[in-house]
Each structure stands twice: as structure tokens, then as C-alpha cells.
Amino acid sequence: MSENETNLRVTGEEYGMRLDQFVSKHRPEYSRSRIQQWIKDGLVRLNGQPARAKDKLKGGELVELDIQKALDLIEAEDWSPQEIPLDIVFEDEHILLVNKQAGLVVHPGSGNPDRTMVNALIHHDASLAKVPRAGIIHRLDKDTTGLLVVAKTLEAHTRLVEALQDRDFDREYRALVWGELTAGGKINQPIGRHPTQRTRQAVVNNGKPAVTHYRVEERFRAHTLLKVMLETGRTHQIRVHLAHLKLPIVGDPVYGGRLRIPPAASEELMAALRGFKRQALHAARLGLEHPITGEAMSWEVSMPDDMLNLLAVLRTDRKLHAE
């Protein structure tokens, strides 16, 4: 079927199939949820008439999909291209990997209408305006650094979203926390909106399932560098789960609590801790199956300079107090 073909004839073999299933079969580059929304918006017609996603087909019907109007709706979000530096780790015709810097908001929203990664991506490649959310599959918080995957086509977007929902992404982080640990563990606690502070997330009984694994990477006198692996991807998941264990991430302005200084800390260490104004959290590694080729791929990026510098000061402090 050509890219511009919009008329589909139902065959006898497709008897009993739901309309949304039928369109999804013939247009696999679009997600089922997107097709259902297009049907609801009247962009899919059955024998010239509006229809419902659950309508059953009998064979012989003509299904019309207004693809151009559907794609125009994707582009309706008026994002302007803006020249913002991006550290692109990998790119082909289907996907690209970005090593996000601290301070960059991923997606426009309340309080951040522009100067986001979306604006930067559209400046990098104008065709990304035709992909939902400019191809962004998952997010990192504004001040979290590290790897993000971006889909460059609708087909890649659909398959990556499905892979993320099926938990087929391999995501590994580095988090510097206040507290001393002897071993790693698993956090299996539901996360939802905080009952009284609506801008925060919290561990709550009626929250969505959330699972985080952590391992000790390096120990300091009063801090621990953790390797953190996500099984789910809830908003602020790592920050909320670690704070729940009384292991707040250093510098976290929302979940970190008051600044803590180790006893007998040097002036250098006190200054370094006071000067670290963001959560010390970095998305270090990302593994996935390429959405088109099926190839297993993995990328890793080192921690940014501010985290590396803080770790260097902590190592000096550890050495001084070991002597």
C-alpha cells in the first residue's frame, strides 16, 4: 500500500474484525490508541459514514482514512524550532539518542512554553514536527542528565512506545545519595500524586505500581553512589523511592530535605555540597531493540562534570579521614 493511499476495502477474511483492528493491520506504523482517536475525531469513515472503533466489519466495506488531516493534527501543536545545543550520541534515519544536559526541560508545558528539548529537536530536524511530541518517548526531569531516545518516524515511535510499555528498555542511572549502605536492594512501592502537595509525587497506597532496583557503586563517609535500574517509569520514580528509604539524592530541591554536611567536613566539601543545586542523578546507560532492524543496541555516557567534581571532593574527604 502506498504512503498516500487512504481507501481500504475489507476482504472476506477480515470478517468480524473491529474497525480499529482493521486500520491498525493495514497501517501498523500508527499506534492503536492513535487510530482510535482518529476514528473518534471522524477521520476514519466506514462506507462514507462516521463509525466507532468497536464496529465489527462484515466484508466488502470501504474504509477511508484521511491521513493528511490526521498528520496535520499531529503538527497542530505550534512548537517553534530554536537553536539549542544538543549532545547527539547516535542517529540514523529512524531514531536518535541525546545526552541531555542539566537545566533543559524536555517538553513544553506550564511555565516552560519554549526553550525545551522539543524546540531543539525540531530545529535539528524539521520532520520531527510530524511525530508525536517531536519523537520523545520518555522523559528526564529538568535537572536530571543523561540518555533519551527519540523516534524520527511514526513507525519507530509506535514500536518504541510499545517496547517501553512492555518494559523492554534497559535503563541504568547513577545517583549520589545521603546515607551509608552495605548492600543494594529492590523498592516495590506504588507511586502517585502527593495527597496534600499536588506538585509532588509520593509513595501512596492507591498509586501506580513502581519498581526500582539499586546497587552500591561506591561508598563515602556519609554518602553512597548507587547504580539504579528502572523496571517501571513513574514520574520522579527514583527520587521518590530513594527519599522513601531515607536515602535522599544529593541536591534534590523537592525530595532531598535539608542540606546535610558530614561531621568534620573540610571547607572544600562543605562548599561543594552547598553549591550542588540539582539532584545528583544521571541516566548513564540505555539499552533497547532497534524499532526497525530489531538489532540489540546499548549506549553509555559518563556523568557530567558537576557530578564528577563532587565525587572527586568526596573521595578526597574519604581519604583524609581514613588516614
C-alpha positions as a printed NumPy array, in Angstrom:
array([[  0.   ,   0.   ,   0.   ],
       [  1.4  ,   3.414,  -0.891],
       [  2.031,   6.086,   1.721],
       [ -0.762,   8.294,   0.35 ],
       [ -3.41 ,   5.597,  -0.13 ],
       [ -6.457,   6.299,   2.043],
       [ -9.126,   3.897,   0.757],
       [ -9.133,   0.349,   2.143],
       [-11.524,  -2.405,   1.066],
       [-12.475,  -5.011,   3.674],
       [-11.95 ,  -8.589,   2.485],
       [-13.932, -11.673,   3.44 ],
       [-11.001, -12.88 ,   5.54 ],
       [-11.377,  -9.771,   7.687],
       [-14.996, -10.58 ,   8.589],
       [-15.705,  -9.856,  12.273],
       [-12.665,  -7.661,  12.775],
       [-13.107,  -4.422,  14.726],
       [-12.637,  -1.23 ,  12.732],
       [ -9.658,  -0.081,  14.799],
       [ -8.049,  -3.517,  14.432],
       [ -8.578,  -3.397,  10.681],
       [ -6.964,   0.033,  10.286],
       [ -4.115,  -0.97 ,  12.613],
       [ -3.487,  -4.084,  10.496],
       [ -3.139,  -2.032,   7.322],
       [ -1.35 ,   0.909,   8.942],
       [  0.987,  -0.668,  11.535],
       [  3.137,   2.467,  11.675],
       [  0.379,   4.138,  13.727],
       [ -0.394,   3.069,  17.289],
       [ -3.798,   1.565,  18.105],
       [ -4.574,   4.38 ,  20.528],
       [ -3.814,   6.984,  17.865],
       [ -6.052,   5.207,  15.345],
       [ -8.847,   5.042,  17.92 ],
       [ -8.534,   8.779,  18.471],
       [ -8.66 ,   9.413,  14.727],
       [-11.839,   7.322,  14.492],
       [-13.323,   9.325,  17.36 ],
       [-12.359,  12.571,  15.582],
       [-14.164,  11.431,  12.425],
       [-11.014,  10.975,  10.357],
       [-11.907,   7.35 ,   9.581],
       [-15.176,   6.716,   7.739],
       [-16.949,   3.435,   7.04 ],
       [-18.836,   3.422,   3.712],
       [-18.738,   7.211,   3.812],
       [-20.202,   7.467,   7.324],
       [-18.695,   8.171,  10.764],
       [-18.004,   4.986,  12.701],
       [-16.869,   3.674,  16.057],
       [-13.642,   1.861,  16.839],
       [-15.558,  -1.194,  18.071],
       [-17.755,  -1.52 ,  14.975],
       [-17.488,  -5.04 ,  13.503],
       [-16.762,  -5.468,   9.798],
       [-18.652,  -7.869,   7.545],
       [-16.555,  -7.739,   4.365],
       [-16.783,  -5.522,   1.299],
       [-16.973,  -2.223,   3.186],
       [-14.894,   0.769,   2.14 ],
       [-12.791,   2.266,   4.917],
       [-11.485,   5.786,   4.264],
       [ -8.665,   7.26 ,   6.331],
       [ -7.853,  10.959,   5.962],
       [ -4.145,  10.515,   6.593],
       [ -3.124,  14.039,   5.639],
       [ -5.566,  15.652,   8.046],
       [ -4.516,  13.196,  10.744],
       [ -0.868,  14.148,  10.28 ],
       [ -1.788,  17.825,  10.25 ],
       [ -3.337,  17.353,  13.695],
       [ -0.054,  15.966,  14.993],
       [  1.658,  19.116,  13.738],
       [ -1.048,  21.361,  15.231],
       [  0.966,  21.849,  18.427],
       [  2.717,  25.056,  17.489],
       [  6.297,  24.385,  18.529],
       [  8.901,  26.717,  17.142],
       [ 12.379,  25.487,  16.216],
       [ 15.022,  27.006,  18.466],
       [ 18.775,  26.681,  18.241],
       [ 19.691,  24.945,  21.489],
       [ 22.815,  22.759,  21.713],
       [ 22.145,  19.011,  21.735],
       [ 24.695,  16.313,  22.503],
       [ 23.616,  13.656,  19.982],
       [ 25.203,  10.307,  20.804],
       [ 23.707,   8.322,  17.921],
       [ 21.464,   8.997,  14.927],
       [ 20.146,   7.082,  11.942],
       [ 17.056,   7.537,   9.791],
       [ 14.757,   6.051,  12.451],
       [ 15.995,   7.112,  15.907],
       [ 18.42 ,   9.388,  17.672],
       [ 19.941,   9.337,  21.17 ],
       [ 20.52 ,  12.548,  23.107],
       [ 22.715,  13.03 ,  26.165],
       [ 20.571,  15.659,  27.91 ],
       [ 22.249,  18.438,  29.848],
       [ 21.067,  19.706,  33.232],
       [ 18.602,  22.587,  33.127],
       [ 16.926,  21.562,  29.867],
       [ 13.182,  20.889,  30.103],
       [ 12.207,  18.003,  27.822],
       [  8.712,  19.055,  26.737],
       [  6.866,  22.414,  26.665],
       [  4.387,  22.868,  29.467],
       [  3.125,  25.238,  32.109],
       [  5.923,  27.639,  32.975],
       [  8.117,  26.34 ,  30.139],
       [  6.433,  27.248,  26.84 ],
       [  9.674,  27.07 ,  24.859],
       [ 13.465,  26.645,  25.1  ],
       [ 12.868,  22.931,  25.593],
       [ 14.324,  19.792,  24.045],
       [ 11.3  ,  19.649,  21.726],
       [ 12.213,  23.061,  20.305],
       [ 15.842,  21.966,  19.946],
       [ 14.882,  18.733,  18.189],
       [ 12.649,  20.469,  15.657],
       [ 15.49 ,  22.875,  14.904],
       [ 17.797,  19.881,  14.412],
       [ 15.322,  18.06 ,  12.15 ],
       [ 12.145,  19.814,  10.999],
       [ 10.471,  16.493,  10.093],
       [ 10.213,  15.67 ,  13.809],
       [  7.26 ,  18.099,  13.945],
       [  5.253,  15.325,  12.255],
       [  5.947,  12.844,  15.068],
       [  4.023,  12.988,  18.378],
       [  5.912,  15.008,  20.977],
       [  8.672,  15.513,  18.412],
       [  9.504,  11.839,  18.807],
       [ 10.23 ,  11.905,  22.535],
       [  9.382,   8.517,  24.023],
       [ 10.258,   9.041,  27.682],
       [ 11.354,  11.949,  29.826],
       [ 14.041,  13.04 ,  32.224],
       [ 13.404,  15.718,  34.81 ],
       [ 14.75 ,  19.198,  34.033],
       [ 17.881,  18.798,  36.137],
       [ 18.495,  15.101,  35.522],
       [ 21.156,  14.43 ,  32.922],
       [ 21.751,  11.553,  30.537],
       [ 20.339,   9.447,  27.744],
       [ 16.983,   9.871,  25.996],
       [ 15.805,   8.087,  22.846],
       [ 13.844,   9.989,  20.176],
       [ 11.821,   8.4  ,  17.348],
       [ 12.206,  10.075,  13.966],
       [  9.263,   8.355,  12.264],
       [  5.736,   7.347,  13.245],
       [  6.573,   3.668,  12.829],
       [  9.614,   3.931,  15.102],
       [  7.553,   5.938,  17.608],
       [  4.798,   3.321,  17.746],
       [  7.219,   0.449,  18.249],
       [  9.324,   2.243,  20.86 ],
       [  6.234,   3.23 ,  22.847],
       [  5.139,  -0.409,  22.812],
       [  8.609,  -1.545,  23.907],
       [  8.585,   0.955,  26.768],
       [  5.128,  -0.2  ,  27.863],
       [  6.342,  -3.816,  27.724],
       [  9.324,  -2.817,  29.896],
       [ 11.784,  -3.784,  27.183],
       [ 14.009,  -0.753,  27.764],
       [ 17.139,  -1.303,  29.838],
       [ 17.698,   1.909,  31.813],
       [ 20.526,   2.404,  34.271],
       [ 21.215,   5.519,  36.345],
       [ 23.83 ,   6.845,  38.77 ],
       [ 22.502,   8.528,  41.9  ],
       [ 24.537,  10.084,  44.701],
       [ 22.556,   9.822,  47.939],
       [ 22.954,  10.908,  51.522],
       [ 23.321,   7.792,  53.662],
       [ 25.509,   4.744,  54.086],
       [ 24.538,   1.376,  52.588],
       [ 26.157,  -2.016,  52.844],
       [ 24.199,  -3.66 ,  50.038],
       [ 21.692,  -2.978,  47.286],
       [ 18.053,  -3.915,  47.113],
       [ 14.695,  -3.587,  45.417],
       [ 11.999,  -0.984,  46.054],
       [  8.494,  -2.124,  45.17 ],
       [  6.224,   0.7  ,  46.302],
       [  3.318,   2.345,  44.436],
       [  3.745,   5.977,  43.421],
       [  1.055,   8.605,  42.926],
       [  0.39 ,  12.259,  43.484],
       [  1.183,  13.526,  46.979],
       [ -2.074,  13.755,  48.993],
       [ -1.558,  17.398,  50.023],
       [  1.284,  18.783,  47.876],
       [ -0.052,  18.48 ,  44.337],
       [  3.213,  19.293,  42.58 ],
       [  4.963,  16.343,  44.208],
       [  4.796,  12.576,  43.899],
       [  4.858,  10.187,  46.856],
       [  4.61 ,   6.555,  47.86 ],
       [  0.848,   6.115,  48.323],
       [ -1.343,   3.045,  48.69 ],
       [ -3.526,   3.915,  45.688],
       [ -0.585,   4.791,  43.436],
       [  0.595,   3.02 ,  40.292],
       [  2.965,   0.056,  40.623],
       [  6.604,   1.153,  40.656],
       [  9.734,  -0.986,  40.95 ],
       [ 13.305,   0.279,  41.336],
       [ 16.473,  -1.793,  41.779],
       [ 19.669,  -0.329,  43.24 ],
       [ 23.241,  -1.492,  43.811],
       [ 26.143,   0.085,  45.66 ],
       [ 28.689,   1.526,  43.242],
       [ 30.946,   3.443,  45.67 ],
       [ 30.858,   4.315,  49.37 ],
       [ 31.922,   7.537,  51.052],
       [ 31.89 ,   8.634,  54.673],
       [ 28.267,   9.748,  54.676],
       [ 27.209,   9.295,  51.071],
       [ 26.779,   6.433,  48.621],
       [ 26.945,   6.363,  44.85 ],
       [ 24.254,   4.   ,  43.585],
       [ 23.659,   2.201,  40.331],
       [ 19.891,   2.342,  39.839],
       [ 17.848,   0.263,  37.384],
       [ 14.249,   1.062,  36.485],
       [ 11.657,  -1.644,  35.988],
       [  8.841,   0.916,  35.637],
       [  8.884,   4.599,  34.731],
       [  6.709,   6.67 ,  37.049],
       [  7.121,  10.418,  37.416],
       [ 10.076,  11.194,  39.717],
       [ 10.299,   7.454,  40.489],
       [ 13.956,   7.222,  41.518],
       [ 13.825,  10.437,  43.542],
       [ 10.636,   9.405,  45.354],
       [ 11.693,   5.813,  46.035],
       [ 15.118,   6.726,  47.403],
       [ 13.681,   9.502,  49.576],
       [ 11.155,   6.963,  50.873],
       [ 14.089,   4.808,  52.023],
       [ 15.577,   7.851,  53.788],
       [ 18.29 ,   7.97 ,  51.111],
       [ 17.587,  11.365,  49.507],
       [ 19.51 ,  12.277,  46.382],
       [ 22.101,  14.978,  46.988],
       [ 20.92 ,  18.391,  45.833],
       [ 17.312,  17.341,  45.18 ],
       [ 15.314,  20.552,  45.701],
       [ 11.968,  18.732,  46.032],
       [ 12.63 ,  15.424,  47.8  ],
       [ 16.094,  15.976,  49.291],
       [ 15.132,  17.698,  52.536],
       [ 17.566,  19.952,  54.348],
       [ 21.234,  20.11 ,  53.402],
       [ 23.338,  17.633,  55.365],
       [ 27.056,  18.104,  55.994],
       [ 29.181,  15.183,  57.259],
       [ 30.949,  15.731,  60.604],
       [ 34.442,  17.218,  60.373],
       [ 33.882,  18.119,  56.735],
       [ 36.517,  20.289,  55.064],
       [ 35.729,  23.742,  53.718],
       [ 36.065,  22.29 ,  50.223],
       [ 33.459,  19.591,  50.887],
       [ 31.04 ,  22.   ,  52.56 ],
       [ 31.321,  24.371,  49.608],
       [ 30.849,  21.543,  47.101],
       [ 27.714,  20.235,  48.799],
       [ 26.221,  23.701,  49.278],
       [ 26.959,  24.581,  45.678],
       [ 25.296,  21.498,  44.169],
       [ 21.821,  22.841,  43.413],
       [ 20.256,  19.987,  41.415],
       [ 19.533,  16.325,  42.025],
       [ 22.729,  14.297,  41.521],
       [ 21.022,  11.882,  39.131],
       [ 22.301,  10.769,  35.732],
       [ 20.823,   8.391,  33.14 ],
       [ 24.073,   6.608,  32.36 ],
       [ 23.05 ,   3.712,  30.139],
       [ 20.175,   2.9  ,  27.794],
       [ 19.609,  -0.394,  26.015],
       [ 16.853,  -1.26 ,  23.57 ],
       [ 15.984,  -3.213,  20.459],
       [ 16.117,  -1.043,  17.361],
       [ 12.467,  -0.441,  16.401],
       [ 13.03 ,  -1.193,  12.702],
       [ 16.034,  -3.516,  12.388],
       [ 15.487,  -5.418,  15.623],
       [ 19.181,  -5.08 ,  16.484],
       [ 20.033,  -5.049,  20.201],
       [ 21.687,  -1.695,  20.91 ],
       [ 23.153,  -0.07 ,  24.003],
       [ 24.738,   3.289,  24.797],
       [ 26.541,   4.632,  27.849],
       [ 27.6  ,   8.181,  28.723],
       [ 29.755,   9.362,  31.594],
       [ 28.475,  11.544,  34.405],
       [ 28.577,  15.317,  33.794],
       [ 31.408,  17.414,  35.167],
       [ 29.497,  18.743,  38.177],
       [ 28.812,  15.227,  39.472],
       [ 32.358,  14.07 ,  38.705],
       [ 33.779,  17.073,  40.563],
       [ 31.582,  16.417,  43.601],
       [ 32.634,  12.761,  43.632],
       [ 36.294,  13.81 ,  43.488],
       [ 35.817,  16.005,  46.565],
       [ 34.072,  13.145,  48.391],
       [ 36.965,  10.797,  47.555],
       [ 39.426,  13.312,  48.966],
       [ 37.335,  13.594,  52.119],
       [ 37.193,   9.804,  52.468],
       [ 40.961,   9.516,  52.08 ],
       [ 41.674,  12.276,  54.626],
       [ 39.532,  10.615,  57.293],
       [ 40.957,   7.166,  56.586],
       [ 44.469,   8.272,  57.478]])
